[in-house]
Each structure stands twice: as structure tokens, then as C-alpha cells.
Amino acid sequence: MLRHLGTKRTPEHNLKLATLLGLTAGFVNAAGFLAYAVLTTNVTGHAALFAEHIASQDWKTAQVIALWMFLFLAGAFFSSLILSYTGPNQRYSYSIPIFIEIIILLFSGVCGVKYDGTLVSKEVFAGSLLFAMGLQNALVSMISGSVVRTTHLTGTFTDLGIELAQLINRSKLDKRIVKSKIKLRLVIIFFFMTGAVVGAYLFNRFGFRSFFAPVVILCYALLYDIFRIKIKRFYQKTSVTVRGAISRK
């Protein structure tokens, strides 16, 4: 799901990636907004807020919003740098950004009760989530070859509209490929929305401890490939041993 790149990557890998990390992003989007009154999975809304505060000469708030946008950018840059430095073919190079994201979510889960609503608190708590979502968005984009993006739905709805038009258009496009793309977009939208609903419900019920839920999802995503590799190796060794025993007989 995470380690397959290039020609080794299949639509099934992208669907699994969209399912798990779409859930995570949707959860953080809703829970982060309820916790800090800040959108923490994209920067589109922040650009408008930044312009508004610049126009009203509220320089202090404008600086904080600029910091949030920079932190999302920094997360994407850092994730890309890690994958580029370790090499895209390194089996577990993706685990570093995800591990950092887990630490940030744990920080919100454990220390979120100290949030007091001041600009400084928002800088720290909301900013850390924006950095984490920048990490995740760049990671998913690089792994999937820019096919999957999980932290926002604007581009996904745009692509879905284009592909629906292609589906009904009597062109020579491969309808099977178009249907596969539409399925992926619908999966991203569905699981992002599901994660948002679950995130809102759990935050209203458990408060900041709800951030432990996406940590569990990310841990599962990390362990999924590791256990599959070990099981595959065990199966291959067992098969070789069995075939060797049969040939000796």
C-alpha cells in the first residue's frame, strides 16, 4: 500500500491508501476545527483570512495565519525531502513522515487540554496539525504519483466532475480506466467525510483524547506493509522448503 511505487503500484494500492489516510485527514479536519477553531488540513481558507486581516491592518493575526500556511508548506517540503534523500525505492522511507505525524497527533491528544484559545496556543497546536497534514499530503501524492490527495476535497471534486463528463462523452477514451478513476475519487470523498463525521462525534464525546483514534489508523497503515512483507517471506521460505523436501523424495 505504501511501499509500492511506479509500475509496481496498482489501483488497489491507491484505494487502500485513500481509505486509511482519507479517514485520518477527515478526522483531523473536523476534530482540529472543533478543538482550535482552525482549518488544519488545507490552506485555501487561510489565504482568504490572510487577505482579510491584511486589508483590516490586523498585522498580528495576519502573521499567525501566514505562519500556518508556511507550516503546511514546510510539512510538504520536509516529507518530500525525506523521500528524496532516502530514495523512493527504500522500503520503509515513508515511515519517517508518518511517524512524525503520529507524534504530532499524540501531542494534541495528550497536551490539548492545555490549549487556552490565545494566538500563541493556536500557533502551536493548530500549526502543528497543519505541518502534519502537509507531511501527509506530500507523502500520499509522491507515493501515488500525484493520483491520490487526501487532506482536501477541492481538487478531488474537480477531477470527479471532469471524469464523469468523460464517462458520458462518446470519445475513444478507455472507459474502464475512467471508471477506475471515478471509483478512487468517490472512495476519497466517502472516507474523508466518514472521518470528519467520526472525528466530530468523538471530539464532542471524548475531547482531545479523540486524537488517539487517527494515531491508531496511522499505526495500522505503518504495520500493514511490514507484516505483509514478513508473511510473504515466511510463505516463500516455507514453499521453498516444502518443494525441496518433495524433490528429495
ROTOR-655857 format. One record per atom (N, C-alpha, C): residue in one letter; y, x, z. Coordinates in steps of 0.2 Angstrom, whole numbers, plus 5000, padded with zeros to 4 digits. Layout:
<atoms>
aYXZ;...
</atoms>
This chain:
<atoms>
m499450045000;m500050005000;m500650045000;l500750095004;l501250145005;l501250205001;r500650235001;r500450304998;r500350304991;h500250244988;h500150244981;h500750244977;l500850294972;l501450304968;l501250304961;g501850294957;g501750304950;g501150254946;t500750294942;t500250254939;t499750224943;k499650254949;k499150234954;k499350174958;r499950154957;r500250094960;r500050024956;t499849974960;t499649914956;t500049854959;p500149794956;p500549744958;p500249724965;e499649724967;e499349714973;e499649754979;h499749814977;h500149864982;h500849834983;n501149814978;n501849794979;n501849724983;l501349684982;l501349624985;l501249634993;k500849674995;k500649695002;k501349725005;l501649765001;l502249795003;l502849745005;a502849705000;a503349645000;a503249605006;t502649585007;t502449545013;t502649575020;l502349635021;l502549665028;l503249685029;l503549715024;l504249735025;l504749685024;g504549635020;g504949575019;g505049535026;l504449535029;l504449495036;l504849535041;t504849605041;t505249645045;t505949635044;a506149635037;a506849635036;a507149565038;g506749515036;g506949445038;g507049435045;f506549465049;f506649465056;f507249495059;v507349555056;v507949595059;v508649565057;n508649535051;n509249495048;n509449445053;a508949395055;a509049345059;a509149365067;a508749405069;a508749425076;a509349465077;g509549515073;g510149555073;g510749515073;f510749465069;f511349425069;f511449385075;l510949355078;l510949315084;l511149365090;a510849425090;a510949475095;a511649505095;y511949525089;y512549565089;y513049525085;a512949465082;a513449435078;a513649475072;v513149515069;v513249555064;v512749555059;l512849555052;l512349555047;l512049625047;t511449635048;t511149705049;t510749725043;t510649685038;t510149705033;t510449725026;n511149715026;n511449725019;n512149735021;v512549755015;v513249775016;v513749735012;t513449685009;t513849645004;t514449605008;g514149575014;g514649535018;g515149585021;h514949635023;h515349685026;h515949715022;a515849715015;a516349735011;a516949685011;a516749615011;a517249565011;a517649575018;l517249585023;l517549585030;l518049645030;f517849705027;f518249765027;f518849755024;a518849715018;a519449705014;a519949655018;e519649605022;e520049565026;e520449595031;h520049645035;h520349675040;h520849725038;i520749755032;i521249805029;i521849765027;a521749705024;a522349665022;a522749635028;s522449625034;s522749605040;s522949665045;q522849725042;q523049785046;q522749795052;d522149765053;d521749775059;d521249835058;w521649895059;w521349955057;w520649975061;k520749955068;k520149975072;k519549935070;t519549875069;t518949835066;t518749865059;a519249875055;a519049895048;a518649965049;q518850005053;q518450075054;q517750065056;v517650015061;v516949995063;v516549975057;i516849925053;i516449895048;i516349955042;a516849995041;a516750055037;a516150095039;l516150105046;l515550145049;l514850115048;w514850045048;w514250005047;w514050015040;m514450015035;m514250025028;m514050095027;f514350145030;f514150215029;f513450225032;l513350195038;l512650205041;l512150175037;f512250115034;f511750095029;f511650145023;l512150165021;l512150215015;l511750285018;a511950305024;a511650365027;a510850355028;g510650295030;g509950275031;g509650285024;a509850255019;a509550265012;a509550335010;f510150375011;f510150445009;f509650485013;f509550475019;f509050505023;f508350495021;s508250435020;s507550415018;s507350445011;s507850445007;s507750475000;s507650545001;l508050575005;l508050655006;l507350675009;i507050635014;i506450645017;i505850645011;l505850595007;l505350585002;l505450644997;s506050654995;s506150714990;s505950774993;y506150794999;y505950855002;y505250865003;t504950815006;t504150825007;t503750815001;g504050784996;g503750774990;g503450704989;p503550674984;p503250604983;p502550594983;n502150654982;n501450654982;n501150664989;q501550684994;q501250695001;q501050635004;r500450635006;r500050575008;r500450535013;y500750565018;y501050525024;y501750535024;s502150555018;s502850575019;s503250505021;y502950455019;y503350385020;y503350375028;s502850405032;s502850385039;s503450405043;i503850455040;i504350485044;i504950425044;p505150405039;p505650345039;p505450285043;i504850265042;i504550205046;i504550225053;f504350285055;f504350305062;f505050295065;i505550325061;i506250325064;i506450245065;e506250205060;e506450135060;e506150105067;i505550125068;i505150095074;i505550115080;i505750175081;i506150205087;i506750165087;i507150145082;i507750115082;i507650035084;l507150005082;l506949935084;l506749935092;l506349985094;l506249995101;l506850005105;f507350035102;f507950045106;f508349985107;s508349935102;s508649875103;s508249825108;g507549835107;g507149795112;g507149815119;v507249875120;v507249905127;v508049905130;c508449925126;c509149935128;c509649885126;g509349835123;g509849775120;g510149735126;v509849735132;v510149695137;v510749725140;k510949795138;k511549825140;k512149805135;y511949775130;y512449755125;y512949705128;d513649725127;d514149685131;d514649655126;g514549665119;g514949625115;g515549665113;t515749725115;t516349765114;t516149795107;l516749825104;l516649855097;l516249915098;v516249955104;v515850015105;v515149995105;s514949945108;s514249915108;s514049895101;k514449865098;k514249845091;k514149905086;e514649955087;e514550015083;e513850045085;v513650045091;v512950075092;v512350035090;f512349975093;f511749935092;f511749905085;a512249875082;a512249845075;a512149905070;g512549955072;g512550015067;g511850045067;s511450055072;s510850075072;s510350035068;l510449965068;l509949925064;l510149935056;l510849945055;l511049955048;l510750015045;f510750065049;f510450135047;f509650125046;a509350085050;a508650075050;a508450035043;m508849985042;m508749945036;m508949985029;g509450025030;g509550075024;g508950115023;l508650145028;l508050185028;l507450145024;q507350085027;q506850045024;q506950025017;n507550005015;n507749985008;n507650035003;a507850095005;a507750155000;a507050175000;l506650175006;l505950195006;l505550145001;v505650075002;v505250024998;v505450034991;s506050044989;s506250054982;s505950114979;m505950174982;m505650234980;m504950224979;i504550194984;i503850194984;i503650144978;s503950094977;s503850044972;s504150054965;g504450104964;g504850114958;g505350074957;s505750054962;s506350004961;s506049934960;v505449914960;v505249854959;v505349804965;v505249834971;v505249794977;v505949814981;r506249764983;r506849774988;r506749724994;t506749735000;t506549695005;t507149675010;t507749705010;t508249695015;t508749645013;h508749615007;h509249565005;h508949534999;l509149474998;l508849424993;l509349414986;t509949444986;t510349434981;t510049454974;g509849514974;g509549544968;g508949504966;t508549494971;t507849454970;t507949384967;f508449344969;f508649284966;f508849294959;t509249344958;t509449354951;t508949374947;d508449424949;d507849434945;d507449374944;l507349334949;l506949274948;l507249224943;g507849224943;g508149174938;g508049204931;i508149264930;i508049304923;i507349294921;e506849304926;e506149294924;e505949224922;l506249174926;l506049104925;l506249084918;a506849114916;a507149104909;a506649134904;q506449194905;q505949224901;q505349194900;l505149154905;l504449124905;l504449064901;i505049024901;i505048964896;i505348984889;n505549044888;n505849064882;n505249084877;r505249054871;r504749074866;r504849134863;s504749184867;s504849254864;s504149294864;k504149354862;k503549384862;k503349424868;l503749414874;l503649444880;l502949424883;d502649474886;d501949464889;d502049414895;k501849354894;k501949304899;k501549324906;r501049354905;r500649374911;r501049424915;i501349474912;i501749514916;i502349484919;v502649434916;v503249394918;v503049354924;k502449324924;k502149284929;k502049324935;s501749384934;s501649434940;s502349454943;k502849464939;k503549474942;k503749414946;i503649354943;i503949294947;i503549294954;k502949304953;k502549294960;k502749344965;l502949404963;l503149454968;l503849434970;r504349404966;r504949384969;r504849324974;l504449284972;l504349224977;l504049244983;v503549294983;v503249324989;v503849354994;i504249394990;i504849424994;i505249374998;i505449324994;i505849274996;i505549235002;f504949215001;f504549175006;f504449215013;f504249275012;f504149315018;f504749335022;f505349345018;f505949365021;f506149305025;m506149245022;m506349185025;m505949165031;t505249185030;t504749175036;t504949215042;g505149285040;g505349325045;g505949305049;a506449285045;a507049255048;a506949205053;v506549155051;v506449095055;v506049115061;v505549155061;v505149185066;v505649225071;g506049265068;g506549315072;g507049265076;a507249215072;a507749175076;a507449135082;y506849115081;y506449075086;y506249125092;l506049185090;l505849225095;l506449255099;f506949265096;f507549295099;f507849245104;n507849175102;n508049125106;n507649115112;r507049135112;r506549125117;r506449185121;f506449245118;f506249305122;f506849355123;g507449345119;g507949385119;g507849455116;f508049505118;f508049575115;f507249595114;r506849565119;r506149585118;r505849565112;s506149525108;s505849495102;s505849555097;f506249605098;f506249665093;f505649705093;f505149685098;f504549725098;f504049695092;a504249635090;a503749605085;a503849645078;p504449655076;p504449695070;p504149765071;v504149795077;v503849855078;v503049855077;v502749795079;v502049785078;v501949785071;i502349755067;i502249745060;i502249815056;l502749855058;l502849925055;l502249965057;c502049965063;c501450005066;c500849985062;y500749915060;y500149895056;y500249925049;a500849925046;a500949955040;a500750025039;l500950065045;l500850135045;l500050145045;l499750105050;l499050125051;l498550095046;y498850045042;y498450015036;y498150065032;d498550115029;d498350165024;d497950215027;i498150235033;i497750285037;i497050265038;f496950205041;f496250185042;f495850165035;r496250145030;r495850135023;r495650205021;i496050255022;i495850325019;i495250345023;k495250335030;k494650365034;k494050325032;i494050255031;i493550215029;i493250235023;k493750245018;k493550265011;k493150335011;r493350385015;r493050445016;r492350435019;f492350395024;f491650385028;f491150355023;y491450305019;y490950275014;y490750325009;q491250365006;q491050415001;q490550465004;k490650485010;k490150535013;k489450505014;t489450445017;t488850405018;t488450395011;s488850375006;s488550364999;s488250434997;v488550484998;v488350554995;v487750574999;t487750565006;t487150575010;t486550535008;v486650475007;v486150425005;v485850444998;r486250454993;r486050474987;r485650544987;g485850584991;g485550654992;g484850644995;a484750595000;a484150585003;a483650554998;i483950504994;i483450474989;i483250524984;s483650564982;s483450614976;s482950664979;r483050684985;r482550724988;r481850694989;k481850624990;k481150594990;k480850594983;
</atoms>
